[in-house]
Amino acid sequence: MQTFPMFLRMAGRHVVIAGGGEQAAQKCRLMLKTEAEIRILAPQLDDELAELTHEGRIIHDTARPAPDRFAGAALVFVATGCPGLDASLHDLAKLGGATVNVVDQPDLCDALTPSIVDRDPVVVAIGTEGTAPVLARQIKTRVEQMLEPGLGDLARLAGRLRGAVAARVPREARRDLWRWVFMGAPRKLHARGAEREAARRIKDAITAGGAPDRIAAGGVSVIDASGGAADLLSLRAVQRLQEADIILHDIDTSSGVLELARRDAERQSIDARDWPADRIAGLVLRHAQDGESVVRIHGPSRLPAALGEELAALKRHGATLEQIPVATAEPTGPRGGDVEPVENATA
């Protein structure tokens, strides 16, 4: 990555937008979604910006541009519509120590404005480092269709209930609770307008100490990554990687597959050529019996016979196994490669 995606806290900070026309108004509309103080540096404003000034929502700064006008800003947008003037203002802003975005001049940008899907407080930012804005908009459209308009309200409710969850739900059951909230009945109810019923069910689950369909501790998801490529994983496999506390993977598991995992999950590499099946099974079981969500990944060089021995060892010790096979075809859309597990049973 040439640029690093990050969310900035804007409350109590100010943003400077240099320019008073339509380009500046576009950046202003974006910043009005935040809690930042917005200062427009321009001799004159168009009608939209003038009205926002009149309403007290932005500040009009008519001072002559100088480095001190940009000092201390969380962000500076340069948007006059004149390339030469924009370049000059960029230089002044940099002398003031600012992080700068210059409209339509990516070479002068310290920060790039992404395409945004806004379900506040759920925000998805999509960037292509300035190489393919049309692609970014296409992705934005897909994500807009995936996320229901009221999802932010459900996220805010979850935020208000986090304290109650910490007080009443055992630590090992909390991830299952939130998985149920956002993948199960509460989200479905909320999405179709039954917000009160969704809230009631969540509160009842908190009082009961966990999700009604909580997955029992000691479960192990076994993912077949013998295809090598990350895009051959099923949607279910990706979900399990995102939920895992610990990932035990063969040494030849591709970096692309591991990149799909939760970043703070513990990872351990296993050389199956040197480890007997019983030793691997024992390691998997120790983590599962501690209540951790365990994912075991088999890489391309894993022989079917060795895999069978390992699974048999796990079953002998009573592990609850969910086997997730490699997808049999290239994905064709957002849910491509979504394959049901071939086994979900307790030995």
C-alpha positions in Angstrom: 0.0 0.0 0.0 1.2 3.5 -0.9 -1.4 5.0 1.4 -2.5 3.7 4.8 -6.3 3.8 5.6 -7.1 5.2 9.0 -10.1 6.9 10.7 -9.3 10.3 12.4 -11.1 11.7 15.4 -12.5 15.0 14.4 -14.3 16.2 17.5 -12.7 19.3 18.9 -10.5 19.8 15.8 -10.8 22.1 12.8 -10.6 21.6 9.0 -9.6 24.3 6.5 -11.1 24.3 3.1 -9.4 26.7 0.7 -11.8 27.8 -2.0 -15.3 29.3 -2.1 -16.9 27.5 -5.1 -18.5 24.2 -6.0 -15.4 22.1 -5.4 -15.1 23.6 -1.9 -18.8 23.0 -1.3 -18.4 19.3 -2.1 -15.6 18.9 0.5 -17.7 20.9 2.9 -20.7 18.6 2.5 -18.4 15.7 3.4 -16.9 17.4 6.4 -20.3 18.4 7.7 -20.9 14.7 8.5 -18.2 15.0 11.1 -17.9 16.9 14.4 -15.0 19.1 13.1 -15.1 22.9 13.0 -15.0 23.9 9.3 -13.2 27.0 8.2 -13.6 28.2 4.6 -10.6 30.3 3.4 -11.7 32.3 0.5 -12.4 36.0 -0.4 -16.0 35.1 -1.6 -18.4 32.2 -1.2 -21.0 30.7 -3.5 -24.6 30.7 -2.3 -24.5 27.3 -0.6 -21.4 28.1 1.5 -22.8 31.6 2.2 -26.0 30.1 3.6 -24.0 27.6 5.8 -22.0 30.6 7.1 -25.2 32.4 7.9 -26.5 29.4 9.7 -23.4 29.2 11.8 -22.4 25.8 10.6 -19.1 26.9 9.1 -16.7 29.8 9.5 -15.8 32.2 6.7 -12.1 33.3 6.8 -11.4 36.2 4.4 -7.8 36.7 5.5 -4.9 36.6 3.0 -3.7 33.0 2.7 -0.5 32.4 4.7 1.0 29.4 6.5 -0.4 30.4 9.8 -4.0 30.1 8.4 -3.4 26.4 8.0 -1.5 25.6 11.2 -3.1 23.2 13.6 -5.7 21.9 11.1 -6.6 18.2 11.3 -6.9 18.3 7.5 -6.7 20.9 4.7 -8.6 20.7 1.5 -7.5 22.9 -1.4 -10.3 23.3 -3.8 -10.4 26.6 -5.8 -10.8 25.0 -9.2 -7.7 26.7 -10.5 -4.7 24.3 -10.7 -2.1 27.0 -10.4 -3.7 28.6 -7.4 -4.3 25.2 -5.8 -0.6 24.4 -6.1 0.4 27.7 -4.4 -2.1 27.1 -1.6 -0.7 23.6 -1.2 2.7 25.0 -0.6 1.5 27.5 2.0 -0.5 24.8 3.8 2.6 22.5 3.9 4.6 25.4 5.3 2.0 25.5 8.0 2.6 21.9 8.8 -0.8 20.6 7.5 -1.9 17.3 6.0 -3.3 18.4 2.6 -5.7 17.1 0.0 -5.7 19.0 -3.3 -8.7 18.3 -5.5 -7.8 16.5 -8.8 -4.1 16.7 -8.1 -3.2 13.3 -6.5 0.6 14.1 -6.7 0.0 17.0 -4.2 -2.1 14.9 -1.8 -0.9 13.7 1.6 -4.4 12.3 2.1 -6.9 10.9 -0.5 -10.6 11.2 -0.1 -12.2 7.7 -0.3 -15.6 6.7 -1.5 -17.7 6.4 1.6 -20.7 4.2 2.6 -22.2 6.0 5.6 -24.2 4.1 8.2 -22.9 6.2 11.0 -21.3 4.9 13.3 -20.6 2.2 10.7 -18.5 3.8 8.0 -16.9 1.9 5.1 -14.2 3.8 3.2 -13.1 2.6 -0.2 -9.9 3.8 -1.9 -7.9 2.9 -5.0 -5.0 5.4 -4.3 -6.3 7.6 -7.0 -5.9 4.9 -9.8 -9.5 3.9 -10.4 -12.2 6.1 -9.0 -14.8 4.5 -11.2 -14.0 1.1 -9.6 -14.2 2.6 -6.1 -17.7 3.9 -7.0 -18.7 0.4 -8.3 -17.6 -1.2 -5.0 -19.4 1.5 -3.1 -22.6 0.7 -4.9 -22.2 -3.0 -4.0 -21.6 -2.2 -0.4 -24.6 0.2 -0.2 -26.8 -2.7 -1.4 -25.3 -5.1 1.3 -25.8 -2.8 4.3 -29.4 -1.9 5.2 -30.1 1.8 5.8 -30.8 1.3 9.5 -27.7 -0.7 10.3 -26.1 2.3 12.1 -29.0 2.4 14.6 -28.4 -1.2 15.5 -24.7 -0.5 15.9 -25.5 2.4 18.3 -27.8 0.1 20.3 -25.0 -2.4 20.6 -22.7 0.3 21.7 -25.1 1.3 24.5 -25.3 -2.3 25.7 -21.6 -3.1 25.7 -21.4 -2.3 29.4 -24.3 -4.6 30.3 -22.7 -7.4 28.2 -19.4 -6.9 30.1 -21.2 -7.1 33.4 -23.6 -10.1 32.7 -22.2 -12.2 29.9 -19.1 -14.4 30.5 -16.1 -13.4 28.4 -16.0 -16.6 26.5 -19.7 -16.1 25.4 -19.5 -12.5 24.2 -18.3 -13.0 20.7 -21.0 -15.6 20.1 -23.5 -13.0 21.4 -22.4 -10.3 19.1 -22.2 -12.7 16.2 -25.9 -13.6 16.9 -26.8 -9.9 17.1 -25.3 -9.0 13.8 -25.8 -12.3 11.9 -29.0 -13.7 13.4 -32.5 -12.8 14.4 -31.9 -9.3 15.9 -30.4 -7.9 12.7 -33.1 -9.4 10.6 -35.8 -8.0 12.8 -34.2 -4.6 12.9 -33.7 -4.5 9.1 -37.4 -5.0 8.5 -38.4 -2.3 10.9 -39.0 -4.3 14.1 -36.5 -2.3 16.1 -38.3 -2.7 19.5 -38.5 -6.5 19.1 -34.8 -6.7 18.1 -33.8 -4.7 21.2 -36.0 -6.8 23.4 -34.4 -10.0 22.2 -30.9 -8.7 22.6 -31.6 -7.5 26.2 -33.2 -10.9 27.0 -30.1 -12.7 25.7 -27.8 -10.4 27.9 -30.0 -11.2 30.9 -29.7 -14.9 30.1 -25.9 -14.7 29.9 -25.5 -15.3 26.2 -26.9 -15.8 22.7 -29.8 -18.4 22.6 -28.0 -20.4 19.9 -24.5 -20.0 21.3 -21.9 -22.4 19.8 -20.5 -24.6 22.4 -16.9 -24.2 23.5 -14.6 -26.8 22.1 -15.7 -26.4 18.5 -13.1 -26.6 15.8 -13.4 -25.4 12.2 -11.3 -27.3 9.8 -10.7 -25.4 6.5 -9.4 -27.0 3.4 -7.1 -24.5 1.7 -5.5 -27.0 -0.6 -6.4 -24.9 -3.6 -3.9 -22.3 -2.4 -5.6 -19.2 -3.7 -7.6 -17.1 -1.2 -10.5 -16.6 -3.6 -11.2 -20.4 -3.5 -12.3 -20.2 0.1 -16.0 -20.3 0.8 -17.8 -17.5 2.5 -18.2 -19.7 5.5 -14.4 -20.3 5.7 -13.8 -16.5 5.6 -16.4 -16.0 8.4 -14.6 -18.6 10.6 -11.3 -16.9 10.0 -12.8 -13.6 11.0 -14.2 -15.2 14.2 -11.1 -17.3 15.3 -9.2 -16.8 18.5 -6.4 -19.0 17.3 -5.4 -20.3 13.8 -3.3 -23.4 13.5 -2.1 -23.6 9.9 0.1 -25.7 7.8 3.4 -24.0 6.8 2.5 -23.9 3.2 -0.8 -22.0 3.8 -0.7 -19.0 1.5 -0.3 -15.5 2.8 -3.5 -14.5 1.0 -5.5 -17.0 3.0 -4.0 -15.8 6.3 -4.7 -12.2 5.3 -8.4 -12.9 5.6 -8.1 -13.8 9.3 -8.9 -11.5 12.2 -5.8 -9.5 12.8 -5.6 -10.1 16.5 -6.0 -13.8 16.2 -3.1 -15.9 17.5 -1.4 -17.8 14.7 0.8 -20.9 14.9 2.5 -22.6 12.0 2.5 -26.4 11.9 4.9 -28.6 9.9 2.7 -31.6 9.3 5.7 -33.6 7.9 7.3 -33.6 11.4 4.2 -33.6 13.6 2.2 -36.9 14.0 -1.6 -36.6 13.8 -2.1 -37.2 17.5 0.3 -34.3 18.4 -1.6 -31.9 16.1 -4.9 -33.1 17.4 -3.7 -32.6 21.0 -2.7 -29.0 20.3 -6.0 -28.2 18.6 -7.9 -29.8 21.5 -6.0 -27.9 24.2 -7.1 -24.6 22.7 -10.7 -25.7 22.1 -11.0 -27.0 25.7 -9.9 -23.5 26.9 -13.1 -22.1 25.2 -11.2 -20.6 22.3 -12.6 -20.5 18.8 -10.1 -22.6 16.8 -9.5 -22.8 13.1 -7.3 -25.5 11.6 -6.1 -24.8 8.1 -4.8 -27.5 5.8 -2.5 -26.3 3.1 -1.8 -27.5 -0.5 0.7 -30.2 0.4 -1.5 -31.9 3.0 -2.1 -35.5 2.0 -5.6 -36.9 2.2 -4.4 -39.8 4.3 -2.7 -37.5 6.8 -5.8 -35.3 7.0 -7.9 -38.4 7.7 -5.7 -39.4 10.5 -5.8 -36.0 12.1 -9.6 -35.8 11.9 -9.9 -39.3 13.3 -7.7 -38.3 16.3 -9.9 -35.2 16.9 -13.1 -37.3 16.8 -11.6 -39.8 19.2 -11.2 -37.1 21.8 -14.8 -35.8 21.3 -14.1 -32.6 19.4 -17.0 -30.9 17.7 -15.9 -30.6 14.1 -17.0 -28.4 11.3 -15.3 -29.3 8.0 -15.3 -26.6 5.3 -14.2 -27.8 1.9 -12.4 -25.8 -0.8 -14.8 -24.2 -3.2 -15.2 -26.1 -6.4 -15.5 -23.1 -8.8 -14.3 -19.6 -9.1 -16.5 -17.1 -7.3 -19.0 -15.3 -9.5 -20.3 -12.5 -7.3 -20.3 -11.2 -3.8 -21.3 -14.6 -2.4 -19.2 -16.7 -4.8 -17.9 -19.9 -3.4 -20.4 -20.1 -0.5 -20.3 -23.8 0.3 -22.1 -25.6 3.1 -19.8 -27.6 5.4 -19.8 -31.4 4.7 -19.8 -32.2 8.4 -21.0 -30.6 11.6 -21.2 -33.3 14.1 -19.9 -34.3 17.5 -18.0 -37.6 17.6 
